[in-house]
Amino acid sequence: MWDALWRNGRVATMTAGAPFGLIEAGAVAAEGGRIAWVGAESALPAGSATAARTVHDLGGRLLTPGLVDPHNHAVYYGDALADFELLTQGGSRADMIASGGGVGGLVRQTRAASDEQIHAVSAARVAKLIAAGMTTLESKSGAGLDLDTELRCLRIGRELGRTLPVRIVTTFLGAHGIAPEYRGRPDDYVDHLCKVVLPAAVAQGLVDQVDGFCDPTGFSHAQITRLFEVARANGLPVKLHAEQYRDFGAADLVARFKGLSADHLEFAGEATIRAMAAADTVATLLPGAHWTMGETQRPPVALFRRHGVKMALATNCNPVSSHTCSPTMMMNMACRLFGLDHRGGPAGLHPPRRQGPGRPRLARDPRGRQAGRLRDLGCRQAGRAGLPHRGQSLPRGGPGRPAGLPRGPHFVSTLAGAGLP
């Protein structure tokens, strides 16, 4: 007997074939927290409606996998209003850093905050992401850059994943910038990360993956290589902030480590893209930062497509360059700024499997059965426009746990004008 059956709905499997892998008049069954069956309702095994403990009539609504945010700085304290004001007055990123803003400003505020303060504001941010449809998201460190605050932020990320209806993957981003006490001594700081901070985080079970910022204004290839070697020695996958401001070969570096993803990528060259394709490294596009920082160089989406590089989208939720918790706005911006079509936007927030652990998808095998993936589902009113067009989340049945969906990382939202063509 199945735990639950959802029927009389339009099911977006995000597989090849019809747009979004759409099954008109589809059904999904779940058992033991995983999808047991998905396909056309007409193909349901005989007696299925009575074999499920609970049957939900979707009333023609659209059922999708839950959204996944693979690049997110959700745990921090403070704001970056001064940075935004500077940018709106014609200032540059260099001006922002020179004035003590950017990552440096975020670090000062987060270090000074208590665990309770950081937890409260971060939980509120994550609740907004859940209400917008996220069922899996990343939580990076990198807002402290010292042993104590890095561990505190990772610990809070873990706690939010335990107490809120969302799956959280924690990422060590100690190489987000150089800690102020190590200014002018980047090699010493990387030594500290490799010998003290990352080992402590691993020992406490706080890390799922490792990230860094490889750029002339961040860390060199040699420095990131040292960090990645420690990550690999601890069995941790890697990813990298790469090619946001110049073609620095950073994505080549993460590809050499068979990294999960290279993120930003406005200046990625064709040789770099070939390396990513060979390594199956995902290109994560971040339109929020592109917009906020006033960038004019667009990620080479056509080259990613030509060379078969998988693409993903993310909110990049952070106060400095992408102060948003709206996945549908990121879909919209990716379509308008980067040239994704209305189908590519939603697919980007159901990112490729290489993007990280715990990614749900309603994929089917040839028998119409699901391959046991996690039961993270979203239900929406389906209109004629695509999800990127316009969205307003209206959670029901409690934050992240709507009426009619069992306990777990689920959501229901009614998106004004949203759905499939």
N, C-alpha and C positions, 0 to 999 in steps of 0.2 A: 504494500500500500504506500502511495506517495504521501508526503506530508502536506503538500499543497499543489493545486493546479490553477493556473491563470488561463482563462479561455476568452473567446470572443474579443480578441484584440489584434492590433497590427504589431508584429514582432520584428524589430530591427536587430538582426544577428551580427551585423558588421562584417559579414563574410562576402566573398566575391560573388558576382552575378548581378542580381537586381540592385538598384541603388540602396545602400546601407544593408544589403542582404535582406531586404524587406520581405516578410511573409504576410500577405494579406490574410485575414481570418486565421491567425496563428494561435498557438497555445504553448505554454511552458509549464513543466512540472518540476518540482524540487523534492529532494529527499536527503535528510541528514546534512542540511546546510549547503548542498550542492545541487546543481541543475541535473535532473535525471532524464529529461526528454524535452526536445523543442522541435516544432515543425508545424505543418498545416493542421488545423483542428480536425479536418476531415480524415487525417491520417492517424489520429489518436487510436491506440489499441482499444478494442471493444471493452466496454465497462469502465473506462478510465474515470468518467465523471463520478462514479460511485466508489472508485478505488482510492480516491484521494480523501484525506481526512478533512481538508478544507478546500472548497472550490470558490474562486473569485471570478466574477463576471466583469471584464474590463470595459464593457460597453463601447467597444470600438476604439478605445484609447490606444496610444502608442506605447509599447513596452520596449525598453532599451536596456542594454547593460548600464550599470552605474558609471558615472564619469570618473576619470582617473587624472589626477594632477601630478605629473612627474617632475615638476620643478617648482618648489614652494618653500619660502622662508617664513613659515607661519609663526614660529616661536621667537619673539623678541619683545622688547619694551621700548616705547617712545614713539616719536614721529619724526618726519623729515620736512616739516612745513617750510623751514628756512631754505632748504635745498630747492623745493618747488618754486618758492618766491624768486630765488636767484635765477633759476632756469627761465621763468616767465619774463624776467627782465633782461634777457639776452645773454645770461651767463652760460658758461660751458661746464662740462664735467670737471675739467682742470680747475676752474674757478671754485666749483663746489668743494673739491678736495682741499684746495688751498685755504678755504674758509673754515676748515675743520668739519665739513659735512661728509656726506656719503657714508661708507662703512664706518669710518672713524667716529662720526656723530652717533651712529646706531650703537656702536660698541660702548661709548661713554654712558649712554642712557641705560642700556641693558645691564651693564656691570653694576650700576648704582641701584638697580631695582631688586626687591626681594623676590624670593620664589613665588610667594603668593601673588604679587603684582604681575609678574610675568605670566603665571598660569592663568590669571583672570582674563587678561586682555587677549592672550593666545587662544583660550577656550572660546571666547566670543568670536574671534576670527574664524576658527574652525567650524563653529556652529553656522556661520554664514555660508561657508563653503559646502557644508552638508545640505543646508536648505537649498542651495543652488544645484544640487545633484551629485556632489562628490561622494563616492563611496570608498575610494582609495586615494591617499595623497601622501606626498613626501613632506617631511619636516627636516629642514637643514639646521645644523648649528651654524656658527660663523658670525653670531651677533655678540660674542664675548671675546674670543681670541686669546683667552687665558684658560688655565686648567679648570678653575672653579666654575666660571660662567659657561664654558663649553659643555662641561658635564651637566650643569644645571639645566641648560636648554635641551640637551638630548634626553635627560631624565623626564623633563616636562613633556616633551614630544611623546615618549613612551606612555606616560600617564594619560595623556589625552586619548591615545589609541585604546587604552584599556577602559576608559570611563565614558567615551562618546561613541555613538554608533557609526564608526568610520575605521577603516584600516589605515594605519600610519606607518610608513617606512621611514626610519630615521637615517639621516645622512650626515657624516662628519665633514664639515666644511671649515676646519681650522685654517686652511689656506685660502680664506676669503680675502684676506688682506694681512698686512704685517702689523702685529700687535704694537701699540704705541711704545711699550717699554723696550721693543727690539728695533725701533726705527733706525735705519741705516745698517742693520745687521740681519739681512734676510736669511743668510745661511744658518746663523745661530738660531733664528726662529724656527726654521724648518727642522733643525736638529731637535729642538724642543718638542715640536709636533710629533716627530717620528719616534723619539725616545721616551717621551713623558705623556703627552696628552692623548694621542691615539691609542697607545697601549692601555692607558687607564680606562678609556671609554670601552675598549674591547673587553677588558677584564670584568667590567661591570655589566656587560651584555647590552650596551646602549647603541650599537652601530650595526646598520644593515649594509651600508655602502659608503664610499669615500669620494669626495668631490674636491675641486680646487679651481683657482683662477689663474690661468696661464696666459701671461701677457707682459710686455715690457713694463707696464705699471703695476704688475702683480708679481708672479713667480715665473722663474725661468724653466726651460725644459728640464734641465738637470735637477732643479729643486723639486719639481712635480714628479719626476721619475723616482726620486728617493722616497717621496711620500707614497707613490703607487706601489713601489716594491714592498713597503711595509704592509700596505693594504693586502697585496697579493699573498704575502707570507701568512696573513691572518685569514685568508680565504674570503676576502671581501671584494666584491665587484667595484669598478670605478666608473666615474663619469667626469665631465670637465666643462667649465665655462670657457668657451673657445671662440676665437675669430669674431668677437663682437665689435672691436674697434679697428682691427687691421688683420691681414693674413699673416699669422705668426706661426703657423704649423702646429698649433695646439691640438687640433682635431686629429692630425696625423699621430701625435703622441698617444692620445687616448685610444686610437685605433690599434696601435702597436700592443696595447695591453688588452685588446679585445673588449674595450669598454662598453658599458651599456649605452651611453649616449654622449654626444657633444652638443652643447646648448648655446643658443644665440645664433652664431654662424653667419652673420651678415657678410663677412668678408672671406668666406671659405672659397678656396680656389678649386679648380677641377681635379688637380692631382690629389688634394686632400679628400675630395668627395669620392674619388676612386678608392682611396685607402679605407674610408668609412664603409663603402659598399663591400669591400673584401672582408672586413672585420665584422660585418653585420651590426655596425654601430648606428644607433638611431639619431637622426637630426631632430632635436627639440627646438621648436621655434617659439619665440617669446615676444609677441607683438606689443604687450604692455610696456616693456622696457624700450622697445624701438620707438614707440610713440612718445613716451614721457621724455626720453633723452633727445628727441628731435633728430633721430638718425635719418639719413637719406639713402644710404646703401641698403638695399633689400637682400634678404637671404636668397641664394640662387636656387629657387624652387624648381625651375626647369631642369637644372643640372642634377638635382636630387632625383627627380623623376627619371631622367635619361639613364642614370647609372643605377637605378633601383634601390636608392637609399630610402629606408622607411622614415616617415616623418611623424612627429607628435607635436601637440600644442600644450602649453601650460600657462597658468596664471602668473607664475613668478611673483606671487604675493609677497611684497616687501614694501616698506614705507618710502624708500628712496626712489626707485625707478619703475615700480609697477604696483601702485597702491590700490589693489583691487582684489575682490573675492568673487568675481563674476566670470564663470567659464563661458557663458554665452556671449559676453562682450568680447572675449578673446577669440571666439570663433568668428564673430563679425569682423573684428579687426584683421584677422588672418586672411579673410576673404578680400577685404578692401585694400589692405596694405601690401599683402604678400602674393596676391593672385591665386589663392586657393579658391575653388568653386564652392558652392553651397553644400556640396556633399563632402568635400575634404575637410571643412571646418569641424563638423561633428565627429568625423572619423578621427581627427587629431586628438580629441579628448577621450577616445577609446584607444590609447596608443598601442603600438606593436608589442608583442610578447617580450622582446628583448629589453623593454624599457624598465623592467624591474619586477620584483616579486609580487604575487597576489593580484595580478591584473585580471579582472573578470572579462569574459566575452561569451556571447551566446553562439559559439561555433558549433557546427553540426558535423557528424560523420556521415558517410553515404547512407546509413540506415535511418537517418533522421534523429539519431540519439545524440545527446550532448556528451562531451568527453569529460564529464565530472568537474566542470569548472565551478568556481565559487558563485553562490547565489546572491549576487549584488544586482538589483534591478531598479529601474526607474520607470514610472508611469506618467504619461503626459497626455493632455488633450492634443489631438493631431489636427492641424490645420493645413493650409496649402503651402505655406512658406517653410523654408528650412529653419532648423534650430538657430543658425546664426542671425536670423532676421531680427528677432525681438524676443526678449524673455523676461518674465517676472515670476519668481518662485513663490509658491503659496503652499508651504508645508502643511500637512494635515496629520492628525493623530500623534502629535508630539514631534519635536525636532528629530528628523532623521528616521522616525519610526511611525510611518503613516498607518492609518486604519487599514486593515486588510493585508498587511505585509507582516510576516513574523519577525520576532526580535532578531536584530542583526543590522548590518550596514545597508539599509534600504532607504529609499526616499520616494515621495510622490510630489510632483510639482505640476502646477498648471501653467503652461507657458503661453502667454498671449500671442496669438499668431504663429505658434511654433508647431513643428511637425515635419512631415515629409511632403515632397511635391506629388 
